[in-house]
Amino acid sequence: MNKKFYILLLTLMVSCIAFSQQNTTKTTTKLIQPPYLKAGDTVAIVAPSGVLKNRNDEVNRAKKLLESWKLHVVIGKHVFNQDDHFAGTDQERCEDFQNALDDPTIKAVWSARGGYGTVRILDNLDYTTFLKQPKWIIGYSDITALHNQIHNLGVQSLHAIMCVSLPKDLSEIEASISTFKNTLFGQPLSYTLEGSKYNKTGTTSGVLVGGNLTILHTMLGSKESIDTSGKILFIEEIGEYKYHIDRMLQSLKRAGYFEDCKGVIVGDMSKLRKNTTLWGTSIEQLILDALSDYNFPIAFNMPAGHEDDNRALILGRNIDLKVEKSKSTVKFEE
């Protein structure tokens, strides 16, 4: 063998091994867990997204709920502001969120609602202080943008109900509230999901990532896009046509989103809109067809998303996922 060729081949082999080791480290490193809450801690309620017009009752209800858990509550200065569609200007919404990030007495930041608007403040947030003293960032839907950003900074966050999720009779969403509280206070978290004939069976483990499908799709090409390599992806959606959902999945697929993914958990696909030309299959079959090129397990019926039963999920936490036709189990690492 030519000596120069041998040296070149050896160099390439060493480089490949080094890359493999780096990639393994990247996908298995634990994310930072913010401290669990305890009685006397303070939670900030902020509104980084849509306007809270005529939603004072829900925010007050949320404040009382937290206080019943012996937590202190501060409400952002601009929460009830309005700037057209948004809860105040971009600057005002960013200011409230930044203040909550920087205040050392605040241990969790709870979004009052989603809607649309969080993406407009992402580039102006400074996480320097937050990374020194991480705290729980809580919400779902549009708040997926923040979950993505925080995940890529190496910190866990909480996909859970928001203030506007609270009805007058809290017993109507007892499971949502109890899993939210238990997770905040550090209780073990696991779920047994209702089975589905559409489940793609298998056993896997990895870090849980994801959230609202539209927001995940919106983040493509930005530094907030999630690398799903070695991870398990959770998705949920509301108010979309089936062909929109297929289009987003196809876009993610073409961008390599699922190439090294370990599994998918499908939450609620709520209030799907009917197109004049019907899609022709169920939403479950649509998802299976879009992901048919991959061998990872797919679990349906996760009660999380835009329904009353919206169970808490720790994004950035390692989980064990076992998918069978009769049921699926999701266990979060303690």
Phi and psi in degrees as a GROMACS rama.xvg file:
@    title "Ramachandran Plot"
@    xaxis  label "Phi"
@    yaxis  label "Psi"
@TYPE xy
-56.7817  133.279  ASN-2
-61.1191  -43.041  LYS-3
-64.0653  -40.6951  LYS-4
-64.734  -40.0485  PHE-5
-62.1844  -44.0875  TYR-6
-63.6403  -42.3684  ILE-7
-62.785  -43.3822  LEU-8
-63.6069  -41.9312  LEU-9
-63.4991  -40.7847  LEU-10
-62.2415  -43.3709  THR-11
-63.7249  -39.8215  LEU-12
-64.4192  -42.5214  MET-13
-63.5838  -41.5086  VAL-14
-63.0619  -41.65  SER-15
-64.1491  -41.2164  CYS-16
-64.2461  -43.1438  ILE-17
-62.8145  -43.0173  ALA-18
-62.7458  -42.3066  PHE-19
-60.9858  -41.9829  SER-20
-65.567  -41.79  GLN-21
-63.169  -42.7494  GLN-22
-65.9388  -39.1308  ASN-23
-63.3812  -43.0884  THR-24
-61.2596  -40.8466  THR-25
-63.3506  -38.1715  LYS-26
-91.1531  -11.6188  THR-27
-111.398  -7.78515  THR-28
-65.2455  132.824  THR-29
-71.8478  139.681  LYS-30
-80.806  155.623  LEU-31
-67.2336  131.642  ILE-32
-97.8679  120.152  GLN-33
-61.0028  152.613  PRO-34
-60.8773  139.556  PRO-35
-65.6844  157.066  TYR-36
-80.9987  158.54  LEU-37
-142.099  162.223  LYS-38
-53.1188  135.46  ALA-39
97.7304  -13.5369  GLY-40
-71.7061  162.927  ASP-41
-113.837  136.243  THR-42
-116.574  134.462  VAL-43
-98.7328  134.906  ALA-44
-103.17  122.786  ILE-45
-130.809  169.058  VAL-46
-133.557  85.6338  ALA-47
-82.8809  5.09182  PRO-48
-135.057  -117.601  SER-49
-73.4418  161.075  GLY-50
-66.1089  147.15  VAL-51
-109.055  45.6269  LEU-52
-65.3074  126.554  LYS-53
60.1674  30.1209  ASN-54
-115.455  20.0395  ARG-55
-59.426  -39.02  ASN-56
-60.637  -43.5489  ASP-57
-64.8552  -40.2487  GLU-58
-66.4851  -41.9145  VAL-59
-64.3095  -36.6165  ASN-60
-63.1731  -41.7473  ARG-61
-64.1111  -40.7962  ALA-62
-60.8753  -45.5264  LYS-63
-65.3386  -37.352  LYS-64
-61.784  -47.8256  LEU-65
-63.6111  -39.7061  LEU-66
-65.7021  -31.1794  GLU-67
-67.3369  -19.286  SER-68
-92.7634  11.3415  TRP-69
66.2979  34.3925  LYS-70
-105.698  151.517  LEU-71
-90.2129  153.769  HIS-72
-133.402  133.869  VAL-73
-121.716  139.792  VAL-74
-108.907  129.47  ILE-75
-53.6149  145.2  GLY-76
-58.8431  -32.1311  LYS-77
-106.712  10.5184  HIS-78
-53.5199  -40.4244  VAL-79
-99.0558  14.7885  PHE-80
-73.2888  163.283  ASN-81
-139.209  131.042  GLN-82
-132.209  87.7991  ASP-83
56.1354  -116.7  ASP-84
-71.4549  -20.7139  HIS-85
-104.43  161.238  PHE-86
-82.504  67.177  ALA-87
96.8876  172.729  GLY-88
-67.3069  166.496  THR-89
-56.08  -41.8067  ASP-90
-63.8364  -40.9517  GLN-91
-68.2335  -43.4911  GLU-92
-65.8265  -39.2181  ARG-93
-65.4046  -40.9536  CYS-94
-60.1338  -46.5369  GLU-95
-61.3747  -44.8958  ASP-96
-67.6638  -40.9815  PHE-97
-63.915  -41.9085  GLN-98
-60.3151  -40.3903  ASN-99
-67.4798  -37.3755  ALA-100
-63.5184  -39.1235  LEU-101
-87.3727  -21.5371  ASP-102
-74.2741  115.963  ASP-103
-68.2956  -16.7444  PRO-104
-82.7181  -14.3296  THR-105
-91.5924  126.785  ILE-106
-106.016  -10.6267  LYS-107
-155.566  148.142  ALA-108
-122.326  114.853  VAL-109
-108.304  121.756  TRP-110
-77.2354  133.275  SER-111
-69.9854  -36.418  ALA-112
-161.785  172.95  ARG-113
-104.545  -120.366  GLY-114
102.38  -111.504  GLY-115
-155.179  140.821  TYR-116
144.948  -19.5857  GLY-117
-60.2661  -38.4795  THR-118
-59.1357  -25.1226  VAL-119
-73.9512  -13.9366  ARG-120
-111.81  -5.765  ILE-121
-54.0442  -45.7223  LEU-122
-72.679  -10.5475  ASP-123
-103.561  0.800725  ASN-124
-85.9496  140.138  LEU-125
-115.213  116.07  ASP-126
-99.5587  14.9346  TYR-127
-56.5159  -51.7094  THR-128
-69.9412  -40.977  THR-129
-55.8461  -42.4187  PHE-130
-68.6798  -23.4163  LEU-131
-78.3055  -32.1363  LYS-132
-137.279  76.3741  GLN-133
-60.0649  148.392  PRO-134
-140.355  162.136  LYS-135
-73.3169  127.709  TRP-136
-103.423  125.685  ILE-137
-124.687  135.199  ILE-138
157.837  -178.001  GLY-139
-148.687  -171.19  TYR-140
60.685  -119.385  SER-141
-61.4704  -21.6728  ASP-142
-71.2028  -8.83522  ILE-143
-53.2275  -33.0749  THR-144
-59.7807  -41.2653  ALA-145
-70.6483  -39.7362  LEU-146
-58.126  -43.3124  HIS-147
-60.9251  -47.6309  ASN-148
-60.8104  -45.089  GLN-149
-69.9927  -37.6011  ILE-150
-59.0566  -43.453  HIS-151
-71.9774  -10.741  ASN-152
-91.4817  -5.16008  LEU-153
91.0668  26.7103  GLY-154
-126.389  141.384  VAL-155
-74.2869  155.901  GLN-156
-146.037  173.326  SER-157
-120.22  113.394  LEU-158
-85.2833  109.171  HIS-159
-160.8  177.835  ALA-160
-56.3205  159.155  ILE-161
-119.832  176.081  MET-162
-56.96  -42.8045  CYS-163
-72.8402  -3.75226  VAL-164
-77.6394  -12.7615  SER-165
-87.6484  116.057  LEU-166
-81.811  172.394  PRO-167
-60.3555  -42.1979  LYS-168
-96.505  99.8464  ASP-169
-66.0841  -18.3301  LEU-170
-65.6118  -18.3213  SER-171
-66.6813  -24.5755  GLU-172
-127.09  41.4948  ILE-173
-55.3548  -43.6223  GLU-174
-65.605  -38.9564  ALA-175
-63.4985  -44.7089  SER-176
-69.0675  -42.3545  ILE-177
-67.2745  -39.6835  SER-178
-70.3356  -32.8196  THR-179
-62.2298  -51.9574  PHE-180
-62.574  -49.9772  LYS-181
-58.6833  -39.3003  ASN-182
-68.302  -43.1262  THR-183
-59.2167  -35.9663  LEU-184
-96.0794  7.98103  PHE-185
89.0392  19.1909  GLY-186
-77.1408  148.602  GLN-187
-57.8096  146.851  PRO-188
-126.294  125.201  LEU-189
-155.476  156.555  SER-190
-137.99  144.739  TYR-191
-113.039  116.19  THR-192
-93.7219  146.826  LEU-193
-58.6375  139.318  GLU-194
-68.4952  168.084  GLY-195
-153.149  139.559  SER-196
-64.558  -17.8002  LYS-197
-86.1938  -11.8865  TYR-198
-54.8234  135.46  ASN-199
-99.492  107.822  LYS-200
-71.6411  155.764  THR-201
153.814  170.111  GLY-202
-125.814  135.755  THR-203
-155.496  172.004  THR-204
-149.782  156.705  SER-205
164.832  176.179  GLY-206
-74.71  134.183  VAL-207
-83.7585  130.25  LEU-208
-135.685  171.291  VAL-209
121.56  -150.96  GLY-210
141.416  -137.735  GLY-211
-71.5192  129.457  ASN-212
-61.9074  -42.4752  LEU-213
-59.4795  -42.7471  THR-214
-69.6701  -39.811  ILE-215
-58.8455  -41.9195  LEU-216
-65.8834  -40.1049  HIS-217
-62.689  -32.119  THR-218
-76.8522  -12.3096  MET-219
-52.9917  134.875  LEU-220
85.4346  -5.2609  GLY-221
-108.648  169.967  SER-222
-71.4438  -9.15387  LYS-223
-89.7088  -1.83893  GLU-224
-67.0435  141.684  SER-225
-88.4387  134.398  ILE-226
-85.9402  111.892  ASP-227
-89.6443  8.33035  THR-228
-58.9539  122.775  SER-229
73.2541  12.503  GLY-230
-119.928  166.373  LYS-231
-109.792  127.15  ILE-232
-99.1121  127.817  LEU-233
-102.4  135.3  PHE-234
-134.177  147.732  ILE-235
-148.352  162.901  GLU-236
-158.758  160.778  GLU-237
-145.614  142.5  ILE-238
67.4302  26.2352  GLY-239
-110.938  155.452  GLU-240
-73.8321  152.303  TYR-241
-60.1015  -38.0038  LYS-242
-68.6754  -27.2952  TYR-243
-65.5681  -42.2929  HIS-244
-64.6067  -43.2577  ILE-245
-61.7491  -42.0951  ASP-246
-60.7237  -42.5668  ARG-247
-66.6496  -42.0304  MET-248
-63.934  -40.0696  LEU-249
-64.7564  -39.033  GLN-250
-63.8291  -46.1438  SER-251
-60.6482  -42.8006  LEU-252
-60.8699  -46.4129  LYS-253
-67.1313  -23.123  ARG-254
-86.1481  2.2735  ALA-255
83.6446  15.6994  GLY-256
-60.916  -32.1567  TYR-257
-105.834  4.10202  PHE-258
-58.1263  -44.7652  GLU-259
-118.531  20.1084  ASP-260
-67.7137  146.028  CYS-261
-95.6541  -16.7524  LYS-262
173.655  165.852  GLY-263
-132.805  134.702  VAL-264
-115.092  124.27  ILE-265
-103.103  120.478  VAL-266
-89.3249  -152.768  GLY-267
-69.94  135.333  ASP-268
-112.12  90.2265  MET-269
-96.8732  145.909  SER-270
48.1189  48.0736  LYS-271
-63.4252  138.704  LEU-272
-88.8127  148.973  ARG-273
-96.7895  122.982  LYS-274
-84.9631  156.271  ASN-275
-61.7951  -34.3066  THR-276
-98.7562  108.788  THR-277
-64.6752  146.957  LEU-278
-66.7416  -44.8425  TRP-279
108.059  -15.0056  GLY-280
-133.86  170.187  THR-281
-70.1022  163.197  SER-282
-64.714  -33.3596  ILE-283
-63.5059  -44.7226  GLU-284
-67.1662  -36.1761  GLN-285
-56.3568  -46.9113  LEU-286
-65.7293  -43.7824  ILE-287
-60.456  -42.745  LEU-288
-64.309  -42.5581  ASP-289
-64.339  -30.1116  ALA-290
-108.408  21.0651  LEU-291
-66.8922  -18.6706  SER-292
-77.0166  -7.58966  ASP-293
-114.187  151.696  TYR-294
-99.7521  0.585214  ASN-295
-73.2767  155.342  PHE-296
-69.555  149.701  PRO-297
-130.074  122.934  ILE-298
-110.648  128.75  ALA-299
-100.749  170.486  PHE-300
74.9057  28.5773  ASN-301
-75.8378  118.511  MET-302
-76.2913  76.3688  PRO-303
-150.726  134.63  ALA-304
138.615  -140.728  GLY-305
-95.5044  41.4138  HIS-306
-121.747  167.88  GLU-307
-60.2585  -37.8605  ASP-308
-86.3032  93.623  ASP-309
-125.902  87.7561  ASN-310
-75.5129  150.156  ARG-311
-71.5298  142.651  ALA-312
-132.762  134.136  LEU-313
-92.738  106.971  ILE-314
-79.6279  135.386  LEU-315
93.696  -1.1261  GLY-316
-99.5148  142.998  ARG-317
-67.6396  136.959  ASN-318
-131.555  155.297  ILE-319
-105.151  129.714  ASP-320
-122.516  123.819  LEU-321
-122.648  121.215  LYS-322
-114.684  121.603  VAL-323
-124.993  168.225  GLU-324
-67.6417  -34.501  LYS-325
-80.9783  -25.7902  SER-326
-171.622  167.177  LYS-327
-131.622  148.936  SER-328
-121.773  138.695  THR-329
-125.305  116.063  VAL-330
-121.576  124.327  LYS-331
-86.9651  137.593  PHE-332
-63.4514  138.956  GLU-333
